[in-house]
Amino acid sequence: MTTTPSAPGGPGASGGDFAGMAALVTGGASGIGAAVAALLRDRGARVAVLDLDPTGAPDGTLALKADVTDDAAVRAAVDRAADELGGLHTVVGNAGVGAIGTVEDNNDAEWQRLLDINVLGLVRTDRAALPHLRRAAVERPGHVSVTHTCSIAATAGLPQRAAYSASKGAVLSLTLAMAADHVREGIRVNCVNPGTVDTPWVGRLLDQADDPAAERAALEARQPAGRLVAAEEVAEAVAHLASPRSAAVTGTAFAVDGGMQGLRLRPTRT
């Protein structure tokens, strides 16, 4: 399915900080990615969504079907997005999958699947987008960006998340290395580190628990704010990092985790 992206001067374009800019969001048809795509659209960007199943792409975006494990498909989708949107100014690498278990619980095939999607999926997307981003950076240095969806799992030890945490640790390191590689080209690279976000994936995880209500309460209690993070809150952080207003921000990991990374609260008295 393909919808028509908002044109410059169209709905949401006037006065937005992304006016005149083109954005690509992978995994943009659900959860965090859909929230990001909708917000960038509302703030003036022309937006393309790249997803394995793009039927849920927000209205007013260009919906493109591609599997991030397929390099040829990714290159074709990125080139089409740049062609139809009139270039690319910002890429949000959000497509990813989760896994449950200790280092013993997932076999080699599952580890390889996770790394292929969560890490190499970003590599393929960024690699295909860089020629377009370089061209845009000539005209708007510092206004061109890549933002990865990383995770609190990259910086905190979480139980039963060995393979997932390893993949997100690689995303964090990739972000920092790319920021160093491309800063002098006028391309900024950052990532967001969400805590547990109230997304369809977490909903499916809860459905598999013996006591879904108790499992949800445990996930909420793990974050000092006492609740799950909303996808829209992560989208706001992505938009902040990608915005031209953040032209001096690169090589940054932005935690959106209800205080999980940095706060150590004392237990409450009962």
C-alpha positions in Angstrom: 0.0 0.0 0.0 1.3 3.5 -0.9 -0.2 6.7 0.3 0.7 10.2 -0.9 3.2 11.9 1.3 2.4 15.5 2.4 4.0 17.9 -0.1 5.8 21.1 1.0 3.2 23.6 2.0 0.7 20.8 2.6 -1.0 20.0 5.9 1.4 20.3 8.9 4.2 21.8 6.8 3.8 25.4 7.6 6.0 26.6 10.4 7.1 23.1 11.5 10.8 22.5 12.3 10.9 19.8 9.6 9.3 21.9 6.9 11.0 21.2 3.6 12.7 18.1 4.9 12.2 14.4 3.9 12.4 11.6 6.4 12.6 7.8 6.3 11.4 5.7 9.2 12.0 1.9 9.3 9.6 -0.2 11.2 7.3 2.7 10.9 3.9 0.9 10.5 3.4 0.1 14.2 4.5 1.0 17.7 7.3 3.5 18.2 8.0 3.7 14.4 4.4 4.7 13.6 4.4 7.3 16.4 7.7 8.8 15.0 6.4 8.8 11.4 3.2 10.6 12.4 5.0 13.2 14.5 7.5 14.0 11.8 4.7 14.3 9.3 2.8 16.6 11.7 5.9 18.8 12.2 6.3 19.4 8.4 8.3 16.5 7.0 7.6 14.5 4.0 7.8 11.0 5.4 8.4 7.5 4.0 7.8 4.4 6.0 9.8 1.2 5.3 8.3 -1.9 6.9 7.9 -5.6 6.4 4.1 -5.0 6.5 3.5 -1.3 5.8 -0.3 -1.5 6.0 -0.3 0.4 9.3 1.8 3.3 8.0 0.3 6.6 9.2 -1.9 8.5 6.7 0.0 11.0 4.6 3.2 8.9 4.5 4.8 7.0 1.6 4.4 3.3 2.6 7.1 1.0 1.3 7.4 -2.8 1.8 10.9 -4.1 2.5 12.7 -6.6 4.7 15.7 -5.0 6.5 17.5 -8.4 6.2 17.4 -8.1 2.4 20.1 -5.6 1.2 18.8 -5.3 -2.3 15.2 -4.6 -1.1 16.5 -2.0 1.4 18.5 -0.2 -1.3 15.6 -0.2 -3.7 13.2 1.2 -1.0 15.6 3.9 0.2 16.3 5.0 -3.3 12.5 5.1 -4.1 11.9 7.1 -0.9 14.6 9.6 -1.9 13.2 9.9 -5.4 9.6 10.4 -4.5 10.3 12.7 -1.5 12.9 14.8 -3.3 15.9 13.6 -1.2 16.5 12.5 2.3 17.4 14.7 5.3 16.7 12.3 8.2 16.7 8.6 8.7 15.2 6.9 11.7 16.4 3.3 12.1 13.7 1.7 14.2 12.9 -1.7 12.8 13.8 -4.4 15.4 12.7 -7.5 17.2 12.9 -8.8 20.7 13.9 -12.1 22.4 13.5 -13.6 25.8 16.0 -15.8 27.6 19.5 -16.2 29.1 22.6 -16.8 27.1 21.7 -20.6 27.3 18.1 -20.3 26.1 18.6 -19.0 22.5 20.4 -21.1 19.8 22.7 -19.8 17.2 19.9 -19.3 14.7 18.0 -17.0 17.1 21.1 -15.0 17.9 21.9 -14.6 14.2 18.3 -13.6 13.5 18.4 -10.9 16.2 21.7 -9.4 15.1 20.6 -9.6 11.4 17.5 -7.5 12.1 18.5 -5.2 15.0 22.1 -4.4 14.0 22.6 -5.3 10.3 19.2 -3.9 9.5 20.4 -0.5 10.6 23.7 -1.0 8.7 21.9 -1.8 5.5 19.5 1.2 5.8 22.2 3.7 6.8 24.5 2.5 4.1 21.8 2.9 1.4 20.8 6.3 2.8 24.3 7.9 3.2 24.7 9.0 -0.4 21.3 10.8 -0.2 22.2 12.3 3.2 25.5 13.6 2.0 23.8 15.4 -0.8 21.4 17.0 1.6 24.1 17.9 4.0 25.9 20.0 1.4 22.9 22.4 1.5 21.9 22.0 5.1 25.0 20.9 7.2 24.0 19.8 10.7 20.4 19.6 9.7 20.9 16.1 8.3 20.7 13.2 10.8 20.4 9.5 11.5 18.6 8.4 14.7 18.6 4.8 15.9 16.2 3.2 18.3 18.4 1.5 20.9 17.3 0.5 24.3 17.9 0.7 28.1 19.1 -2.9 27.6 22.3 -1.4 26.1 23.2 0.2 29.3 21.6 -1.8 32.1 21.7 -5.5 32.9 18.1 -6.9 32.4 17.2 -10.4 33.3 16.2 -12.8 30.5 17.3 -10.5 27.8 20.8 -11.7 26.9 20.6 -11.8 23.1 18.4 -8.7 22.9 20.8 -6.7 25.2 23.8 -7.8 23.1 22.1 -6.6 19.9 21.2 -3.2 21.5 24.7 -2.8 22.9 26.0 -3.1 19.4 23.5 -0.5 18.2 24.8 1.9 20.8 28.4 1.3 19.7 27.4 1.6 16.1 25.8 5.0 16.8 28.9 6.4 18.4 31.2 5.1 15.7 29.0 6.5 12.9 28.7 9.9 14.7 32.5 10.1 14.6 32.7 9.0 11.0 30.2 11.4 9.6 30.3 14.5 11.8 32.6 16.3 9.4 30.2 15.6 6.6 27.5 17.5 8.3 25.6 14.3 9.3 24.6 13.9 12.9 24.0 10.4 14.4 22.3 9.7 17.7 20.1 7.1 19.4 17.2 6.9 21.8 17.3 4.4 24.7 13.7 3.6 25.6 12.7 1.7 28.7 9.8 -0.7 28.5 7.4 0.9 26.0 3.7 0.1 25.8 3.7 -1.3 22.3 2.1 -4.3 20.6 5.3 -6.4 21.2 5.0 -5.8 24.9 1.3 -6.6 24.8 2.2 -10.0 23.1 4.8 -10.6 25.8 2.3 -10.0 28.5 -0.2 -12.3 26.9 2.3 -15.1 27.2 2.8 -14.7 30.9 1.1 -16.9 33.4 -0.3 -13.8 35.1 -0.4 -10.9 32.6 -1.6 -8.4 35.2 1.2 -9.3 37.6 3.8 -9.2 34.8 2.6 -5.8 33.7 2.7 -4.5 37.3 6.3 -5.8 37.6 7.4 -4.1 34.4 5.8 -0.8 35.6 7.4 -1.1 39.0 10.9 -1.6 37.4 10.7 2.0 36.0 11.0 4.6 38.8 8.2 6.6 37.2 5.9 3.7 38.0 4.5 3.2 34.5 5.4 2.0 31.0 6.7 4.6 28.5 4.3 5.7 25.7 5.4 5.3 22.1 4.6 9.0 21.6 7.1 9.9 24.3 9.8 8.1 22.5 8.8 9.8 19.2 9.2 13.2 20.9 12.8 12.3 21.8 13.5 11.1 18.3 12.1 14.3 16.8 14.2 16.4 19.2 17.4 14.6 18.2 16.5 14.7 14.5 15.3 18.3 14.4 17.5 21.1 12.8 17.1 22.8 16.2 19.5 20.2 17.6 22.2 20.9 15.1 24.9 20.7 17.8 23.8 17.3 19.1 25.6 14.2 17.8 26.9 11.0 19.4 24.2 11.1 22.0 22.2 8.4 23.6 18.9 9.9 24.9 17.3 7.8 27.7 13.4 7.7 27.6 12.9 5.3 30.4 11.1 6.8 33.3 14.4 7.2 35.2 15.4 3.5 34.9 18.9 4.2 33.7 20.0 6.7 36.3 17.8 6.6 39.3 18.2 4.4 42.4 15.2 4.9 44.6 14.8 3.5 48.1 12.0 1.0 48.5 8.8 2.5 49.6 7.5 1.6 53.1 4.4 -0.4 53.4 
